[in-house]
Amino acid sequence: MKLYKIKEMSTVEMEKKLEELEKELNLLVFRHKNRQLDKVMKLREVKRDIARLKTFIHQAKEE
């Protein structure tokens, strides 16, 4: 997910997207452990997107 897309989102949208990504991460981890995941880099991308969203949510709450 690109930064400009995150910056355009409201806090509520960010929280919804965060929930979606956390569910996706759980599914990817499960598939990775069962050796069903072809693109392991997807795990890294989702983890980084979660971290970015958490950072922006935290910054928005401080303001």
PDB file of N, CA, C and O in Angstrom:
ATOM      1  N   MET A   1       0.840  -1.167   0.000  1.00  0.00           N
ATOM      2  CA  MET A   1       0.000   0.000   0.000  1.00  0.00           C
ATOM      3  C   MET A   1       0.893   1.240   0.000  1.00  0.00           C
ATOM      4  O   MET A   1       1.848   1.335   0.770  1.00  0.00           O
ATOM      5  N   LYS A   2       0.572   2.160  -0.853  1.00  0.00           N
ATOM      6  CA  LYS A   2       1.373   3.373  -0.997  1.00  0.00           C
ATOM      7  C   LYS A   2       0.993   4.395   0.068  1.00  0.00           C
ATOM      8  O   LYS A   2      -0.143   4.435   0.540  1.00  0.00           O
ATOM      9  N   LEU A   3       1.974   5.222   0.435  1.00  0.00           N
ATOM     10  CA  LEU A   3       1.759   6.220   1.481  1.00  0.00           C
ATOM     11  C   LEU A   3       0.691   7.236   1.104  1.00  0.00           C
ATOM     12  O   LEU A   3      -0.086   7.658   1.961  1.00  0.00           O
ATOM     13  N   TYR A   4       0.639   7.634  -0.154  1.00  0.00           N
ATOM     14  CA  TYR A   4      -0.348   8.638  -0.540  1.00  0.00           C
ATOM     15  C   TYR A   4      -1.769   8.107  -0.367  1.00  0.00           C
ATOM     16  O   TYR A   4      -2.684   8.880  -0.086  1.00  0.00           O
ATOM     17  N   LYS A   5      -1.963   6.802  -0.531  1.00  0.00           N
ATOM     18  CA  LYS A   5      -3.287   6.219  -0.317  1.00  0.00           C
ATOM     19  C   LYS A   5      -3.654   6.241   1.165  1.00  0.00           C
ATOM     20  O   LYS A   5      -4.803   6.496   1.527  1.00  0.00           O
ATOM     21  N   ILE A   6      -2.673   5.973   2.009  1.00  0.00           N
ATOM     22  CA  ILE A   6      -2.924   5.975   3.449  1.00  0.00           C
ATOM     23  C   ILE A   6      -3.228   7.391   3.925  1.00  0.00           C
ATOM     24  O   ILE A   6      -4.122   7.591   4.748  1.00  0.00           O
ATOM     25  N   LYS A   7      -2.492   8.371   3.415  1.00  0.00           N
ATOM     26  CA  LYS A   7      -2.689   9.761   3.832  1.00  0.00           C
ATOM     27  C   LYS A   7      -4.068  10.282   3.445  1.00  0.00           C
ATOM     28  O   LYS A   7      -4.602  11.171   4.109  1.00  0.00           O
ATOM     29  N   GLU A   8      -4.650   9.740   2.376  1.00  0.00           N
ATOM     30  CA  GLU A   8      -5.973  10.172   1.930  1.00  0.00           C
ATOM     31  C   GLU A   8      -7.094   9.570   2.775  1.00  0.00           C
ATOM     32  O   GLU A   8      -8.218  10.073   2.748  1.00  0.00           O
ATOM     33  N   MET A   9      -6.813   8.516   3.516  1.00  0.00           N
ATOM     34  CA  MET A   9      -7.837   7.821   4.300  1.00  0.00           C
ATOM     35  C   MET A   9      -8.158   8.566   5.590  1.00  0.00           C
ATOM     36  O   MET A   9      -7.328   9.285   6.148  1.00  0.00           O
ATOM     37  N   SER A  10      -9.394   8.366   6.042  1.00  0.00           N
ATOM     38  CA  SER A  10      -9.753   8.867   7.368  1.00  0.00           C
ATOM     39  C   SER A  10      -9.309   7.831   8.401  1.00  0.00           C
ATOM     40  O   SER A  10      -8.915   6.720   8.048  1.00  0.00           O
ATOM     41  N   THR A  11      -9.376   8.204   9.668  1.00  0.00           N
ATOM     42  CA  THR A  11      -8.954   7.291  10.734  1.00  0.00           C
ATOM     43  C   THR A  11      -9.820   6.038  10.755  1.00  0.00           C
ATOM     44  O   THR A  11      -9.318   4.936  10.979  1.00  0.00           O
ATOM     45  N   VAL A  12     -11.115   6.203  10.524  1.00  0.00           N
ATOM     46  CA  VAL A  12     -12.032   5.056  10.523  1.00  0.00           C
ATOM     47  C   VAL A  12     -11.685   4.104   9.384  1.00  0.00           C
ATOM     48  O   VAL A  12     -11.679   2.886   9.566  1.00  0.00           O
ATOM     49  N   GLU A  13     -11.400   4.655   8.221  1.00  0.00           N
ATOM     50  CA  GLU A  13     -11.020   3.822   7.077  1.00  0.00           C
ATOM     51  C   GLU A  13      -9.714   3.089   7.351  1.00  0.00           C
ATOM     52  O   GLU A  13      -9.556   1.924   6.984  1.00  0.00           O
ATOM     53  N   MET A  14      -8.774   3.783   8.002  1.00  0.00           N
ATOM     54  CA  MET A  14      -7.496   3.150   8.339  1.00  0.00           C
ATOM     55  C   MET A  14      -7.704   1.974   9.283  1.00  0.00           C
ATOM     56  O   MET A  14      -7.077   0.926   9.124  1.00  0.00           O
ATOM     57  N   GLU A  15      -8.581   2.145  10.263  1.00  0.00           N
ATOM     58  CA  GLU A  15      -8.832   1.067  11.220  1.00  0.00           C
ATOM     59  C   GLU A  15      -9.500  -0.130  10.551  1.00  0.00           C
ATOM     60  O   GLU A  15      -9.189  -1.275  10.877  1.00  0.00           O
ATOM     61  N   LYS A  16     -10.419   0.129   9.615  1.00  0.00           N
ATOM     62  CA  LYS A  16     -11.057  -0.965   8.873  1.00  0.00           C
ATOM     63  C   LYS A  16     -10.025  -1.712   8.028  1.00  0.00           C
ATOM     64  O   LYS A  16     -10.009  -2.942   7.992  1.00  0.00           O
ATOM     65  N   LYS A  17      -9.174  -0.956   7.354  1.00  0.00           N
ATOM     66  CA  LYS A  17      -8.132  -1.569   6.520  1.00  0.00           C
ATOM     67  C   LYS A  17      -7.157  -2.364   7.378  1.00  0.00           C
ATOM     68  O   LYS A  17      -6.671  -3.416   6.964  1.00  0.00           O
ATOM     69  N   LEU A  18      -6.873  -1.856   8.575  1.00  0.00           N
ATOM     70  CA  LEU A  18      -5.982  -2.552   9.500  1.00  0.00           C
ATOM     71  C   LEU A  18      -6.570  -3.908   9.886  1.00  0.00           C
ATOM     72  O   LEU A  18      -5.853  -4.909   9.916  1.00  0.00           O
ATOM     73  N   GLU A  19      -7.860  -3.945  10.180  1.00  0.00           N
ATOM     74  CA  GLU A  19      -8.519  -5.212  10.514  1.00  0.00           C
ATOM     75  C   GLU A  19      -8.434  -6.195   9.352  1.00  0.00           C
ATOM     76  O   GLU A  19      -8.161  -7.378   9.549  1.00  0.00           O
ATOM     77  N   GLU A  20      -8.670  -5.699   8.142  1.00  0.00           N
ATOM     78  CA  GLU A  20      -8.596  -6.556   6.956  1.00  0.00           C
ATOM     79  C   GLU A  20      -7.194  -7.135   6.785  1.00  0.00           C
ATOM     80  O   GLU A  20      -7.033  -8.323   6.505  1.00  0.00           O
ATOM     81  N   LEU A  21      -6.189  -6.290   6.954  1.00  0.00           N
ATOM     82  CA  LEU A  21      -4.809  -6.743   6.776  1.00  0.00           C
ATOM     83  C   LEU A  21      -4.395  -7.737   7.856  1.00  0.00           C
ATOM     84  O   LEU A  21      -3.641  -8.670   7.582  1.00  0.00           O
ATOM     85  N   GLU A  22      -4.880  -7.545   9.074  1.00  0.00           N
ATOM     86  CA  GLU A  22      -4.547  -8.492  10.140  1.00  0.00           C
ATOM     87  C   GLU A  22      -5.171  -9.862   9.864  1.00  0.00           C
ATOM     88  O   GLU A  22      -4.551 -10.893  10.127  1.00  0.00           O
ATOM     89  N   LYS A  23      -6.396  -9.870   9.333  1.00  0.00           N
ATOM     90  CA  LYS A  23      -7.026 -11.138   8.954  1.00  0.00           C
ATOM     91  C   LYS A  23      -6.243 -11.801   7.820  1.00  0.00           C
ATOM     92  O   LYS A  23      -6.015 -13.011   7.828  1.00  0.00           O
ATOM     93  N   GLU A  24      -5.841 -10.990   6.855  1.00  0.00           N
ATOM     94  CA  GLU A  24      -5.058 -11.512   5.730  1.00  0.00           C
ATOM     95  C   GLU A  24      -3.723 -12.071   6.208  1.00  0.00           C
ATOM     96  O   GLU A  24      -3.273 -13.111   5.726  1.00  0.00           O
ATOM     97  N   LEU A  25      -3.092 -11.383   7.153  1.00  0.00           N
ATOM     98  CA  LEU A  25      -1.816 -11.848   7.690  1.00  0.00           C
ATOM     99  C   LEU A  25      -1.982 -13.203   8.375  1.00  0.00           C
ATOM    100  O   LEU A  25      -1.157 -14.098   8.189  1.00  0.00           O
ATOM    101  N   ASN A  26      -3.037 -13.357   9.160  1.00  0.00           N
ATOM    102  CA  ASN A  26      -3.281 -14.640   9.822  1.00  0.00           C
ATOM    103  C   ASN A  26      -3.441 -15.762   8.805  1.00  0.00           C
ATOM    104  O   ASN A  26      -2.904 -16.854   8.989  1.00  0.00           O
ATOM    105  N   LEU A  27      -4.174 -15.493   7.740  1.00  0.00           N
ATOM    106  CA  LEU A  27      -4.366 -16.490   6.692  1.00  0.00           C
ATOM    107  C   LEU A  27      -3.043 -16.823   6.002  1.00  0.00           C
ATOM    108  O   LEU A  27      -2.754 -17.989   5.734  1.00  0.00           O
ATOM    109  N   LEU A  28      -2.244 -15.800   5.717  1.00  0.00           N
ATOM    110  CA  LEU A  28      -0.961 -16.023   5.048  1.00  0.00           C
ATOM    111  C   LEU A  28      -0.001 -16.822   5.924  1.00  0.00           C
ATOM    112  O   LEU A  28       0.709 -17.697   5.428  1.00  0.00           O
ATOM    113  N   VAL A  29       0.025 -16.527   7.215  1.00  0.00           N
ATOM    114  CA  VAL A  29       0.898 -17.267   8.129  1.00  0.00           C
ATOM    115  C   VAL A  29       0.470 -18.728   8.174  1.00  0.00           C
ATOM    116  O   VAL A  29       1.309 -19.628   8.151  1.00  0.00           O
ATOM    117  N   PHE A  30      -0.833 -18.958   8.238  1.00  0.00           N
ATOM    118  CA  PHE A  30      -1.346 -20.328   8.252  1.00  0.00           C
ATOM    119  C   PHE A  30      -0.951 -21.072   6.977  1.00  0.00           C
ATOM    120  O   PHE A  30      -0.499 -22.216   7.027  1.00  0.00           O
ATOM    121  N   ARG A  31      -1.126 -20.410   5.842  1.00  0.00           N
ATOM    122  CA  ARG A  31      -0.781 -21.043   4.569  1.00  0.00           C
ATOM    123  C   ARG A  31       0.723 -21.270   4.448  1.00  0.00           C
ATOM    124  O   ARG A  31       1.157 -22.264   3.867  1.00  0.00           O
ATOM    125  N   HIS A  32       1.514 -20.356   4.991  1.00  0.00           N
ATOM    126  CA  HIS A  32       2.970 -20.497   4.942  1.00  0.00           C
ATOM    127  C   HIS A  32       3.424 -21.695   5.774  1.00  0.00           C
ATOM    128  O   HIS A  32       4.310 -22.443   5.361  1.00  0.00           O
ATOM    129  N   LYS A  33       2.823 -21.872   6.928  1.00  0.00           N
ATOM    130  CA  LYS A  33       3.208 -22.994   7.785  1.00  0.00           C
ATOM    131  C   LYS A  33       2.811 -24.331   7.184  1.00  0.00           C
ATOM    132  O   LYS A  33       3.446 -25.350   7.454  1.00  0.00           O
ATOM    133  N   ASN A  34       1.767 -24.330   6.372  1.00  0.00           N
ATOM    134  CA  ASN A  34       1.343 -25.560   5.708  1.00  0.00           C
ATOM    135  C   ASN A  34       1.974 -25.724   4.329  1.00  0.00           C
ATOM    136  O   ASN A  34       1.595 -26.606   3.559  1.00  0.00           O
ATOM    137  N   ARG A  35       2.933 -24.868   4.035  1.00  0.00           N
ATOM    138  CA  ARG A  35       3.660 -24.893   2.760  1.00  0.00           C
ATOM    139  C   ARG A  35       2.733 -24.759   1.544  1.00  0.00           C
ATOM    140  O   ARG A  35       2.941 -25.403   0.516  1.00  0.00           O
ATOM    141  N   GLN A  36       1.726 -23.927   1.680  1.00  0.00           N
ATOM    142  CA  GLN A  36       0.800 -23.684   0.577  1.00  0.00           C
ATOM    143  C   GLN A  36       0.965 -22.285  -0.010  1.00  0.00           C
ATOM    144  O   GLN A  36       0.276 -21.922  -0.964  1.00  0.00           O
ATOM    145  N   LEU A  37       1.871 -21.509   0.556  1.00  0.00           N
ATOM    146  CA  LEU A  37       2.054 -20.131   0.120  1.00  0.00           C
ATOM    147  C   LEU A  37       3.166 -20.062  -0.922  1.00  0.00           C
ATOM    148  O   LEU A  37       4.298 -20.474  -0.669  1.00  0.00           O
ATOM    149  N   ASP A  38       2.825 -19.536  -2.093  1.00  0.00           N
ATOM    150  CA  ASP A  38       3.807 -19.443  -3.172  1.00  0.00           C
ATOM    151  C   ASP A  38       4.674 -18.191  -3.047  1.00  0.00           C
ATOM    152  O   ASP A  38       5.887 -18.249  -3.248  1.00  0.00           O
ATOM    153  N   LYS A  39       4.058 -17.074  -2.719  1.00  0.00           N
ATOM    154  CA  LYS A  39       4.782 -15.800  -2.654  1.00  0.00           C
ATOM    155  C   LYS A  39       5.006 -15.408  -1.198  1.00  0.00           C
ATOM    156  O   LYS A  39       4.141 -14.796  -0.571  1.00  0.00           O
ATOM    157  N   VAL A  40       6.150 -15.758  -0.676  1.00  0.00           N
ATOM    158  CA  VAL A  40       6.477 -15.497   0.723  1.00  0.00           C
ATOM    159  C   VAL A  40       6.655 -13.997   0.965  1.00  0.00           C
ATOM    160  O   VAL A  40       6.450 -13.523   2.082  1.00  0.00           O
ATOM    161  N   MET A  41       7.030 -13.256  -0.064  1.00  0.00           N
ATOM    162  CA  MET A  41       7.207 -11.808   0.069  1.00  0.00           C
ATOM    163  C   MET A  41       5.904 -11.110   0.450  1.00  0.00           C
ATOM    164  O   MET A  41       5.925 -10.010   1.001  1.00  0.00           O
ATOM    165  N   LYS A  42       4.785 -11.740   0.161  1.00  0.00           N
ATOM    166  CA  LYS A  42       3.486 -11.160   0.513  1.00  0.00           C
ATOM    167  C   LYS A  42       3.370 -10.988   2.029  1.00  0.00           C
ATOM    168  O   LYS A  42       2.746 -10.037   2.498  1.00  0.00           O
ATOM    169  N   LEU A  43       3.966 -11.901   2.793  1.00  0.00           N
ATOM    170  CA  LEU A  43       3.970 -11.779   4.257  1.00  0.00           C
ATOM    171  C   LEU A  43       4.644 -10.482   4.679  1.00  0.00           C
ATOM    172  O   LEU A  43       4.115  -9.741   5.508  1.00  0.00           O
ATOM    173  N   ARG A  44       5.795 -10.213   4.115  1.00  0.00           N
ATOM    174  CA  ARG A  44       6.550  -9.007   4.459  1.00  0.00           C
ATOM    175  C   ARG A  44       5.765  -7.750   4.089  1.00  0.00           C
ATOM    176  O   ARG A  44       5.717  -6.790   4.858  1.00  0.00           O
ATOM    177  N   GLU A  45       5.150  -7.764   2.905  1.00  0.00           N
ATOM    178  CA  GLU A  45       4.383  -6.608   2.458  1.00  0.00           C
ATOM    179  C   GLU A  45       3.218  -6.317   3.394  1.00  0.00           C
ATOM    180  O   GLU A  45       2.977  -5.165   3.752  1.00  0.00           O
ATOM    181  N   VAL A  46       2.501  -7.352   3.788  1.00  0.00           N
ATOM    182  CA  VAL A  46       1.342  -7.167   4.662  1.00  0.00           C
ATOM    183  C   VAL A  46       1.786  -6.675   6.039  1.00  0.00           C
ATOM    184  O   VAL A  46       1.145  -5.799   6.619  1.00  0.00           O
ATOM    185  N   LYS A  47       2.876  -7.230   6.563  1.00  0.00           N
ATOM    186  CA  LYS A  47       3.383  -6.780   7.862  1.00  0.00           C
ATOM    187  C   LYS A  47       3.775  -5.305   7.815  1.00  0.00           C
ATOM    188  O   LYS A  47       3.508  -4.557   8.755  1.00  0.00           O
ATOM    189  N   ARG A  48       4.400  -4.897   6.735  1.00  0.00           N
ATOM    190  CA  ARG A  48       4.814  -3.495   6.605  1.00  0.00           C
ATOM    191  C   ARG A  48       3.612  -2.571   6.458  1.00  0.00           C
ATOM    192  O   ARG A  48       3.602  -1.469   7.006  1.00  0.00           O
ATOM    193  N   ASP A  49       2.599  -3.018   5.719  1.00  0.00           N
ATOM    194  CA  ASP A  49       1.383  -2.215   5.588  1.00  0.00           C
ATOM    195  C   ASP A  49       0.696  -2.046   6.941  1.00  0.00           C
ATOM    196  O   ASP A  49       0.194  -0.967   7.257  1.00  0.00           O
ATOM    197  N   ILE A  50       0.676  -3.110   7.735  1.00  0.00           N
ATOM    198  CA  ILE A  50       0.090  -3.034   9.077  1.00  0.00           C
ATOM    199  C   ILE A  50       0.856  -2.024   9.923  1.00  0.00           C
ATOM    200  O   ILE A  50       0.251  -1.212  10.623  1.00  0.00           O
ATOM    201  N   ALA A  51       2.166  -2.071   9.861  1.00  0.00           N
ATOM    202  CA  ALA A  51       2.985  -1.138  10.639  1.00  0.00           C
ATOM    203  C   ALA A  51       2.744   0.303  10.189  1.00  0.00           C
ATOM    204  O   ALA A  51       2.651   1.206  11.020  1.00  0.00           O
ATOM    205  N   ARG A  52       2.642   0.518   8.885  1.00  0.00           N
ATOM    206  CA  ARG A  52       2.388   1.869   8.378  1.00  0.00           C
ATOM    207  C   ARG A  52       1.041   2.394   8.875  1.00  0.00           C
ATOM    208  O   ARG A  52       0.932   3.532   9.333  1.00  0.00           O
ATOM    209  N   LEU A  53       0.022   1.542   8.776  1.00  0.00           N
ATOM    210  CA  LEU A  53      -1.304   1.962   9.218  1.00  0.00           C
ATOM    211  C   LEU A  53      -1.323   2.264  10.709  1.00  0.00           C
ATOM    212  O   LEU A  53      -1.911   3.258  11.135  1.00  0.00           O
ATOM    213  N   LYS A  54      -0.684   1.414  11.503  1.00  0.00           N
ATOM    214  CA  LYS A  54      -0.648   1.653  12.946  1.00  0.00           C
ATOM    215  C   LYS A  54       0.052   2.968  13.260  1.00  0.00           C
ATOM    216  O   LYS A  54      -0.359   3.693  14.167  1.00  0.00           O
ATOM    217  N   THR A  55       1.103   3.276  12.518  1.00  0.00           N
ATOM    218  CA  THR A  55       1.829   4.526  12.721  1.00  0.00           C
ATOM    219  C   THR A  55       0.937   5.726  12.422  1.00  0.00           C
ATOM    220  O   THR A  55       0.881   6.669  13.210  1.00  0.00           O
ATOM    221  N   PHE A  56       0.239   5.696  11.288  1.00  0.00           N
ATOM    222  CA  PHE A  56      -0.616   6.815  10.923  1.00  0.00           C
ATOM    223  C   PHE A  56      -1.806   6.949  11.868  1.00  0.00           C
ATOM    224  O   PHE A  56      -2.221   8.065  12.180  1.00  0.00           O
ATOM    225  N   ILE A  57      -2.359   5.833  12.327  1.00  0.00           N
ATOM    226  CA  ILE A  57      -3.467   5.887  13.286  1.00  0.00           C
ATOM    227  C   ILE A  57      -2.992   6.513  14.589  1.00  0.00           C
ATOM    228  O   ILE A  57      -3.686   7.347  15.171  1.00  0.00           O
ATOM    229  N   HIS A  58      -1.823   6.118  15.041  1.00  0.00           N
ATOM    230  CA  HIS A  58      -1.268   6.660  16.281  1.00  0.00           C
ATOM    231  C   HIS A  58      -1.009   8.162  16.146  1.00  0.00           C
ATOM    232  O   HIS A  58      -1.304   8.928  17.064  1.00  0.00           O
ATOM    233  N   GLN A  59      -0.467   8.579  15.020  1.00  0.00           N
ATOM    234  CA  GLN A  59      -0.203  10.000  14.796  1.00  0.00           C
ATOM    235  C   GLN A  59      -1.502  10.802  14.749  1.00  0.00           C
ATOM    236  O   GLN A  59      -1.561  11.924  15.252  1.00  0.00           O
ATOM    237  N   ALA A  60      -2.534  10.228  14.148  1.00  0.00           N
ATOM    238  CA  ALA A  60      -3.815  10.928  14.056  1.00  0.00           C
ATOM    239  C   ALA A  60      -4.452  11.093  15.435  1.00  0.00           C
ATOM    240  O   ALA A  60      -5.097  12.106  15.704  1.00  0.00           O
ATOM    241  N   LYS A  61      -4.275  10.114  16.295  1.00  0.00           N
ATOM    242  CA  LYS A  61      -4.856  10.198  17.637  1.00  0.00           C
ATOM    243  C   LYS A  61      -4.107  11.190  18.514  1.00  0.00           C
ATOM    244  O   LYS A  61      -4.690  11.753  19.441  1.00  0.00           O
ATOM    245  N   GLU A  62      -2.829  11.414  18.240  1.00  0.00           N
ATOM    246  CA  GLU A  62      -2.049  12.377  19.016  1.00  0.00           C
ATOM    247  C   GLU A  62      -2.435  13.811  18.687  1.00  0.00           C
ATOM    248  O   GLU A  62      -2.299  14.700  19.528  1.00  0.00           O
ATOM    249  N   GLU A  63      -2.915  14.043  17.474  1.00  0.00           N
ATOM    250  CA  GLU A  63      -3.254  15.412  17.047  1.00  0.00           C
ATOM    251  C   GLU A  63      -4.554  15.886  17.598  1.00  0.00           C
ATOM    252  O   GLU A  63      -4.966  17.013  17.325  1.00  0.00           O
TER     253      GLU A  63
END
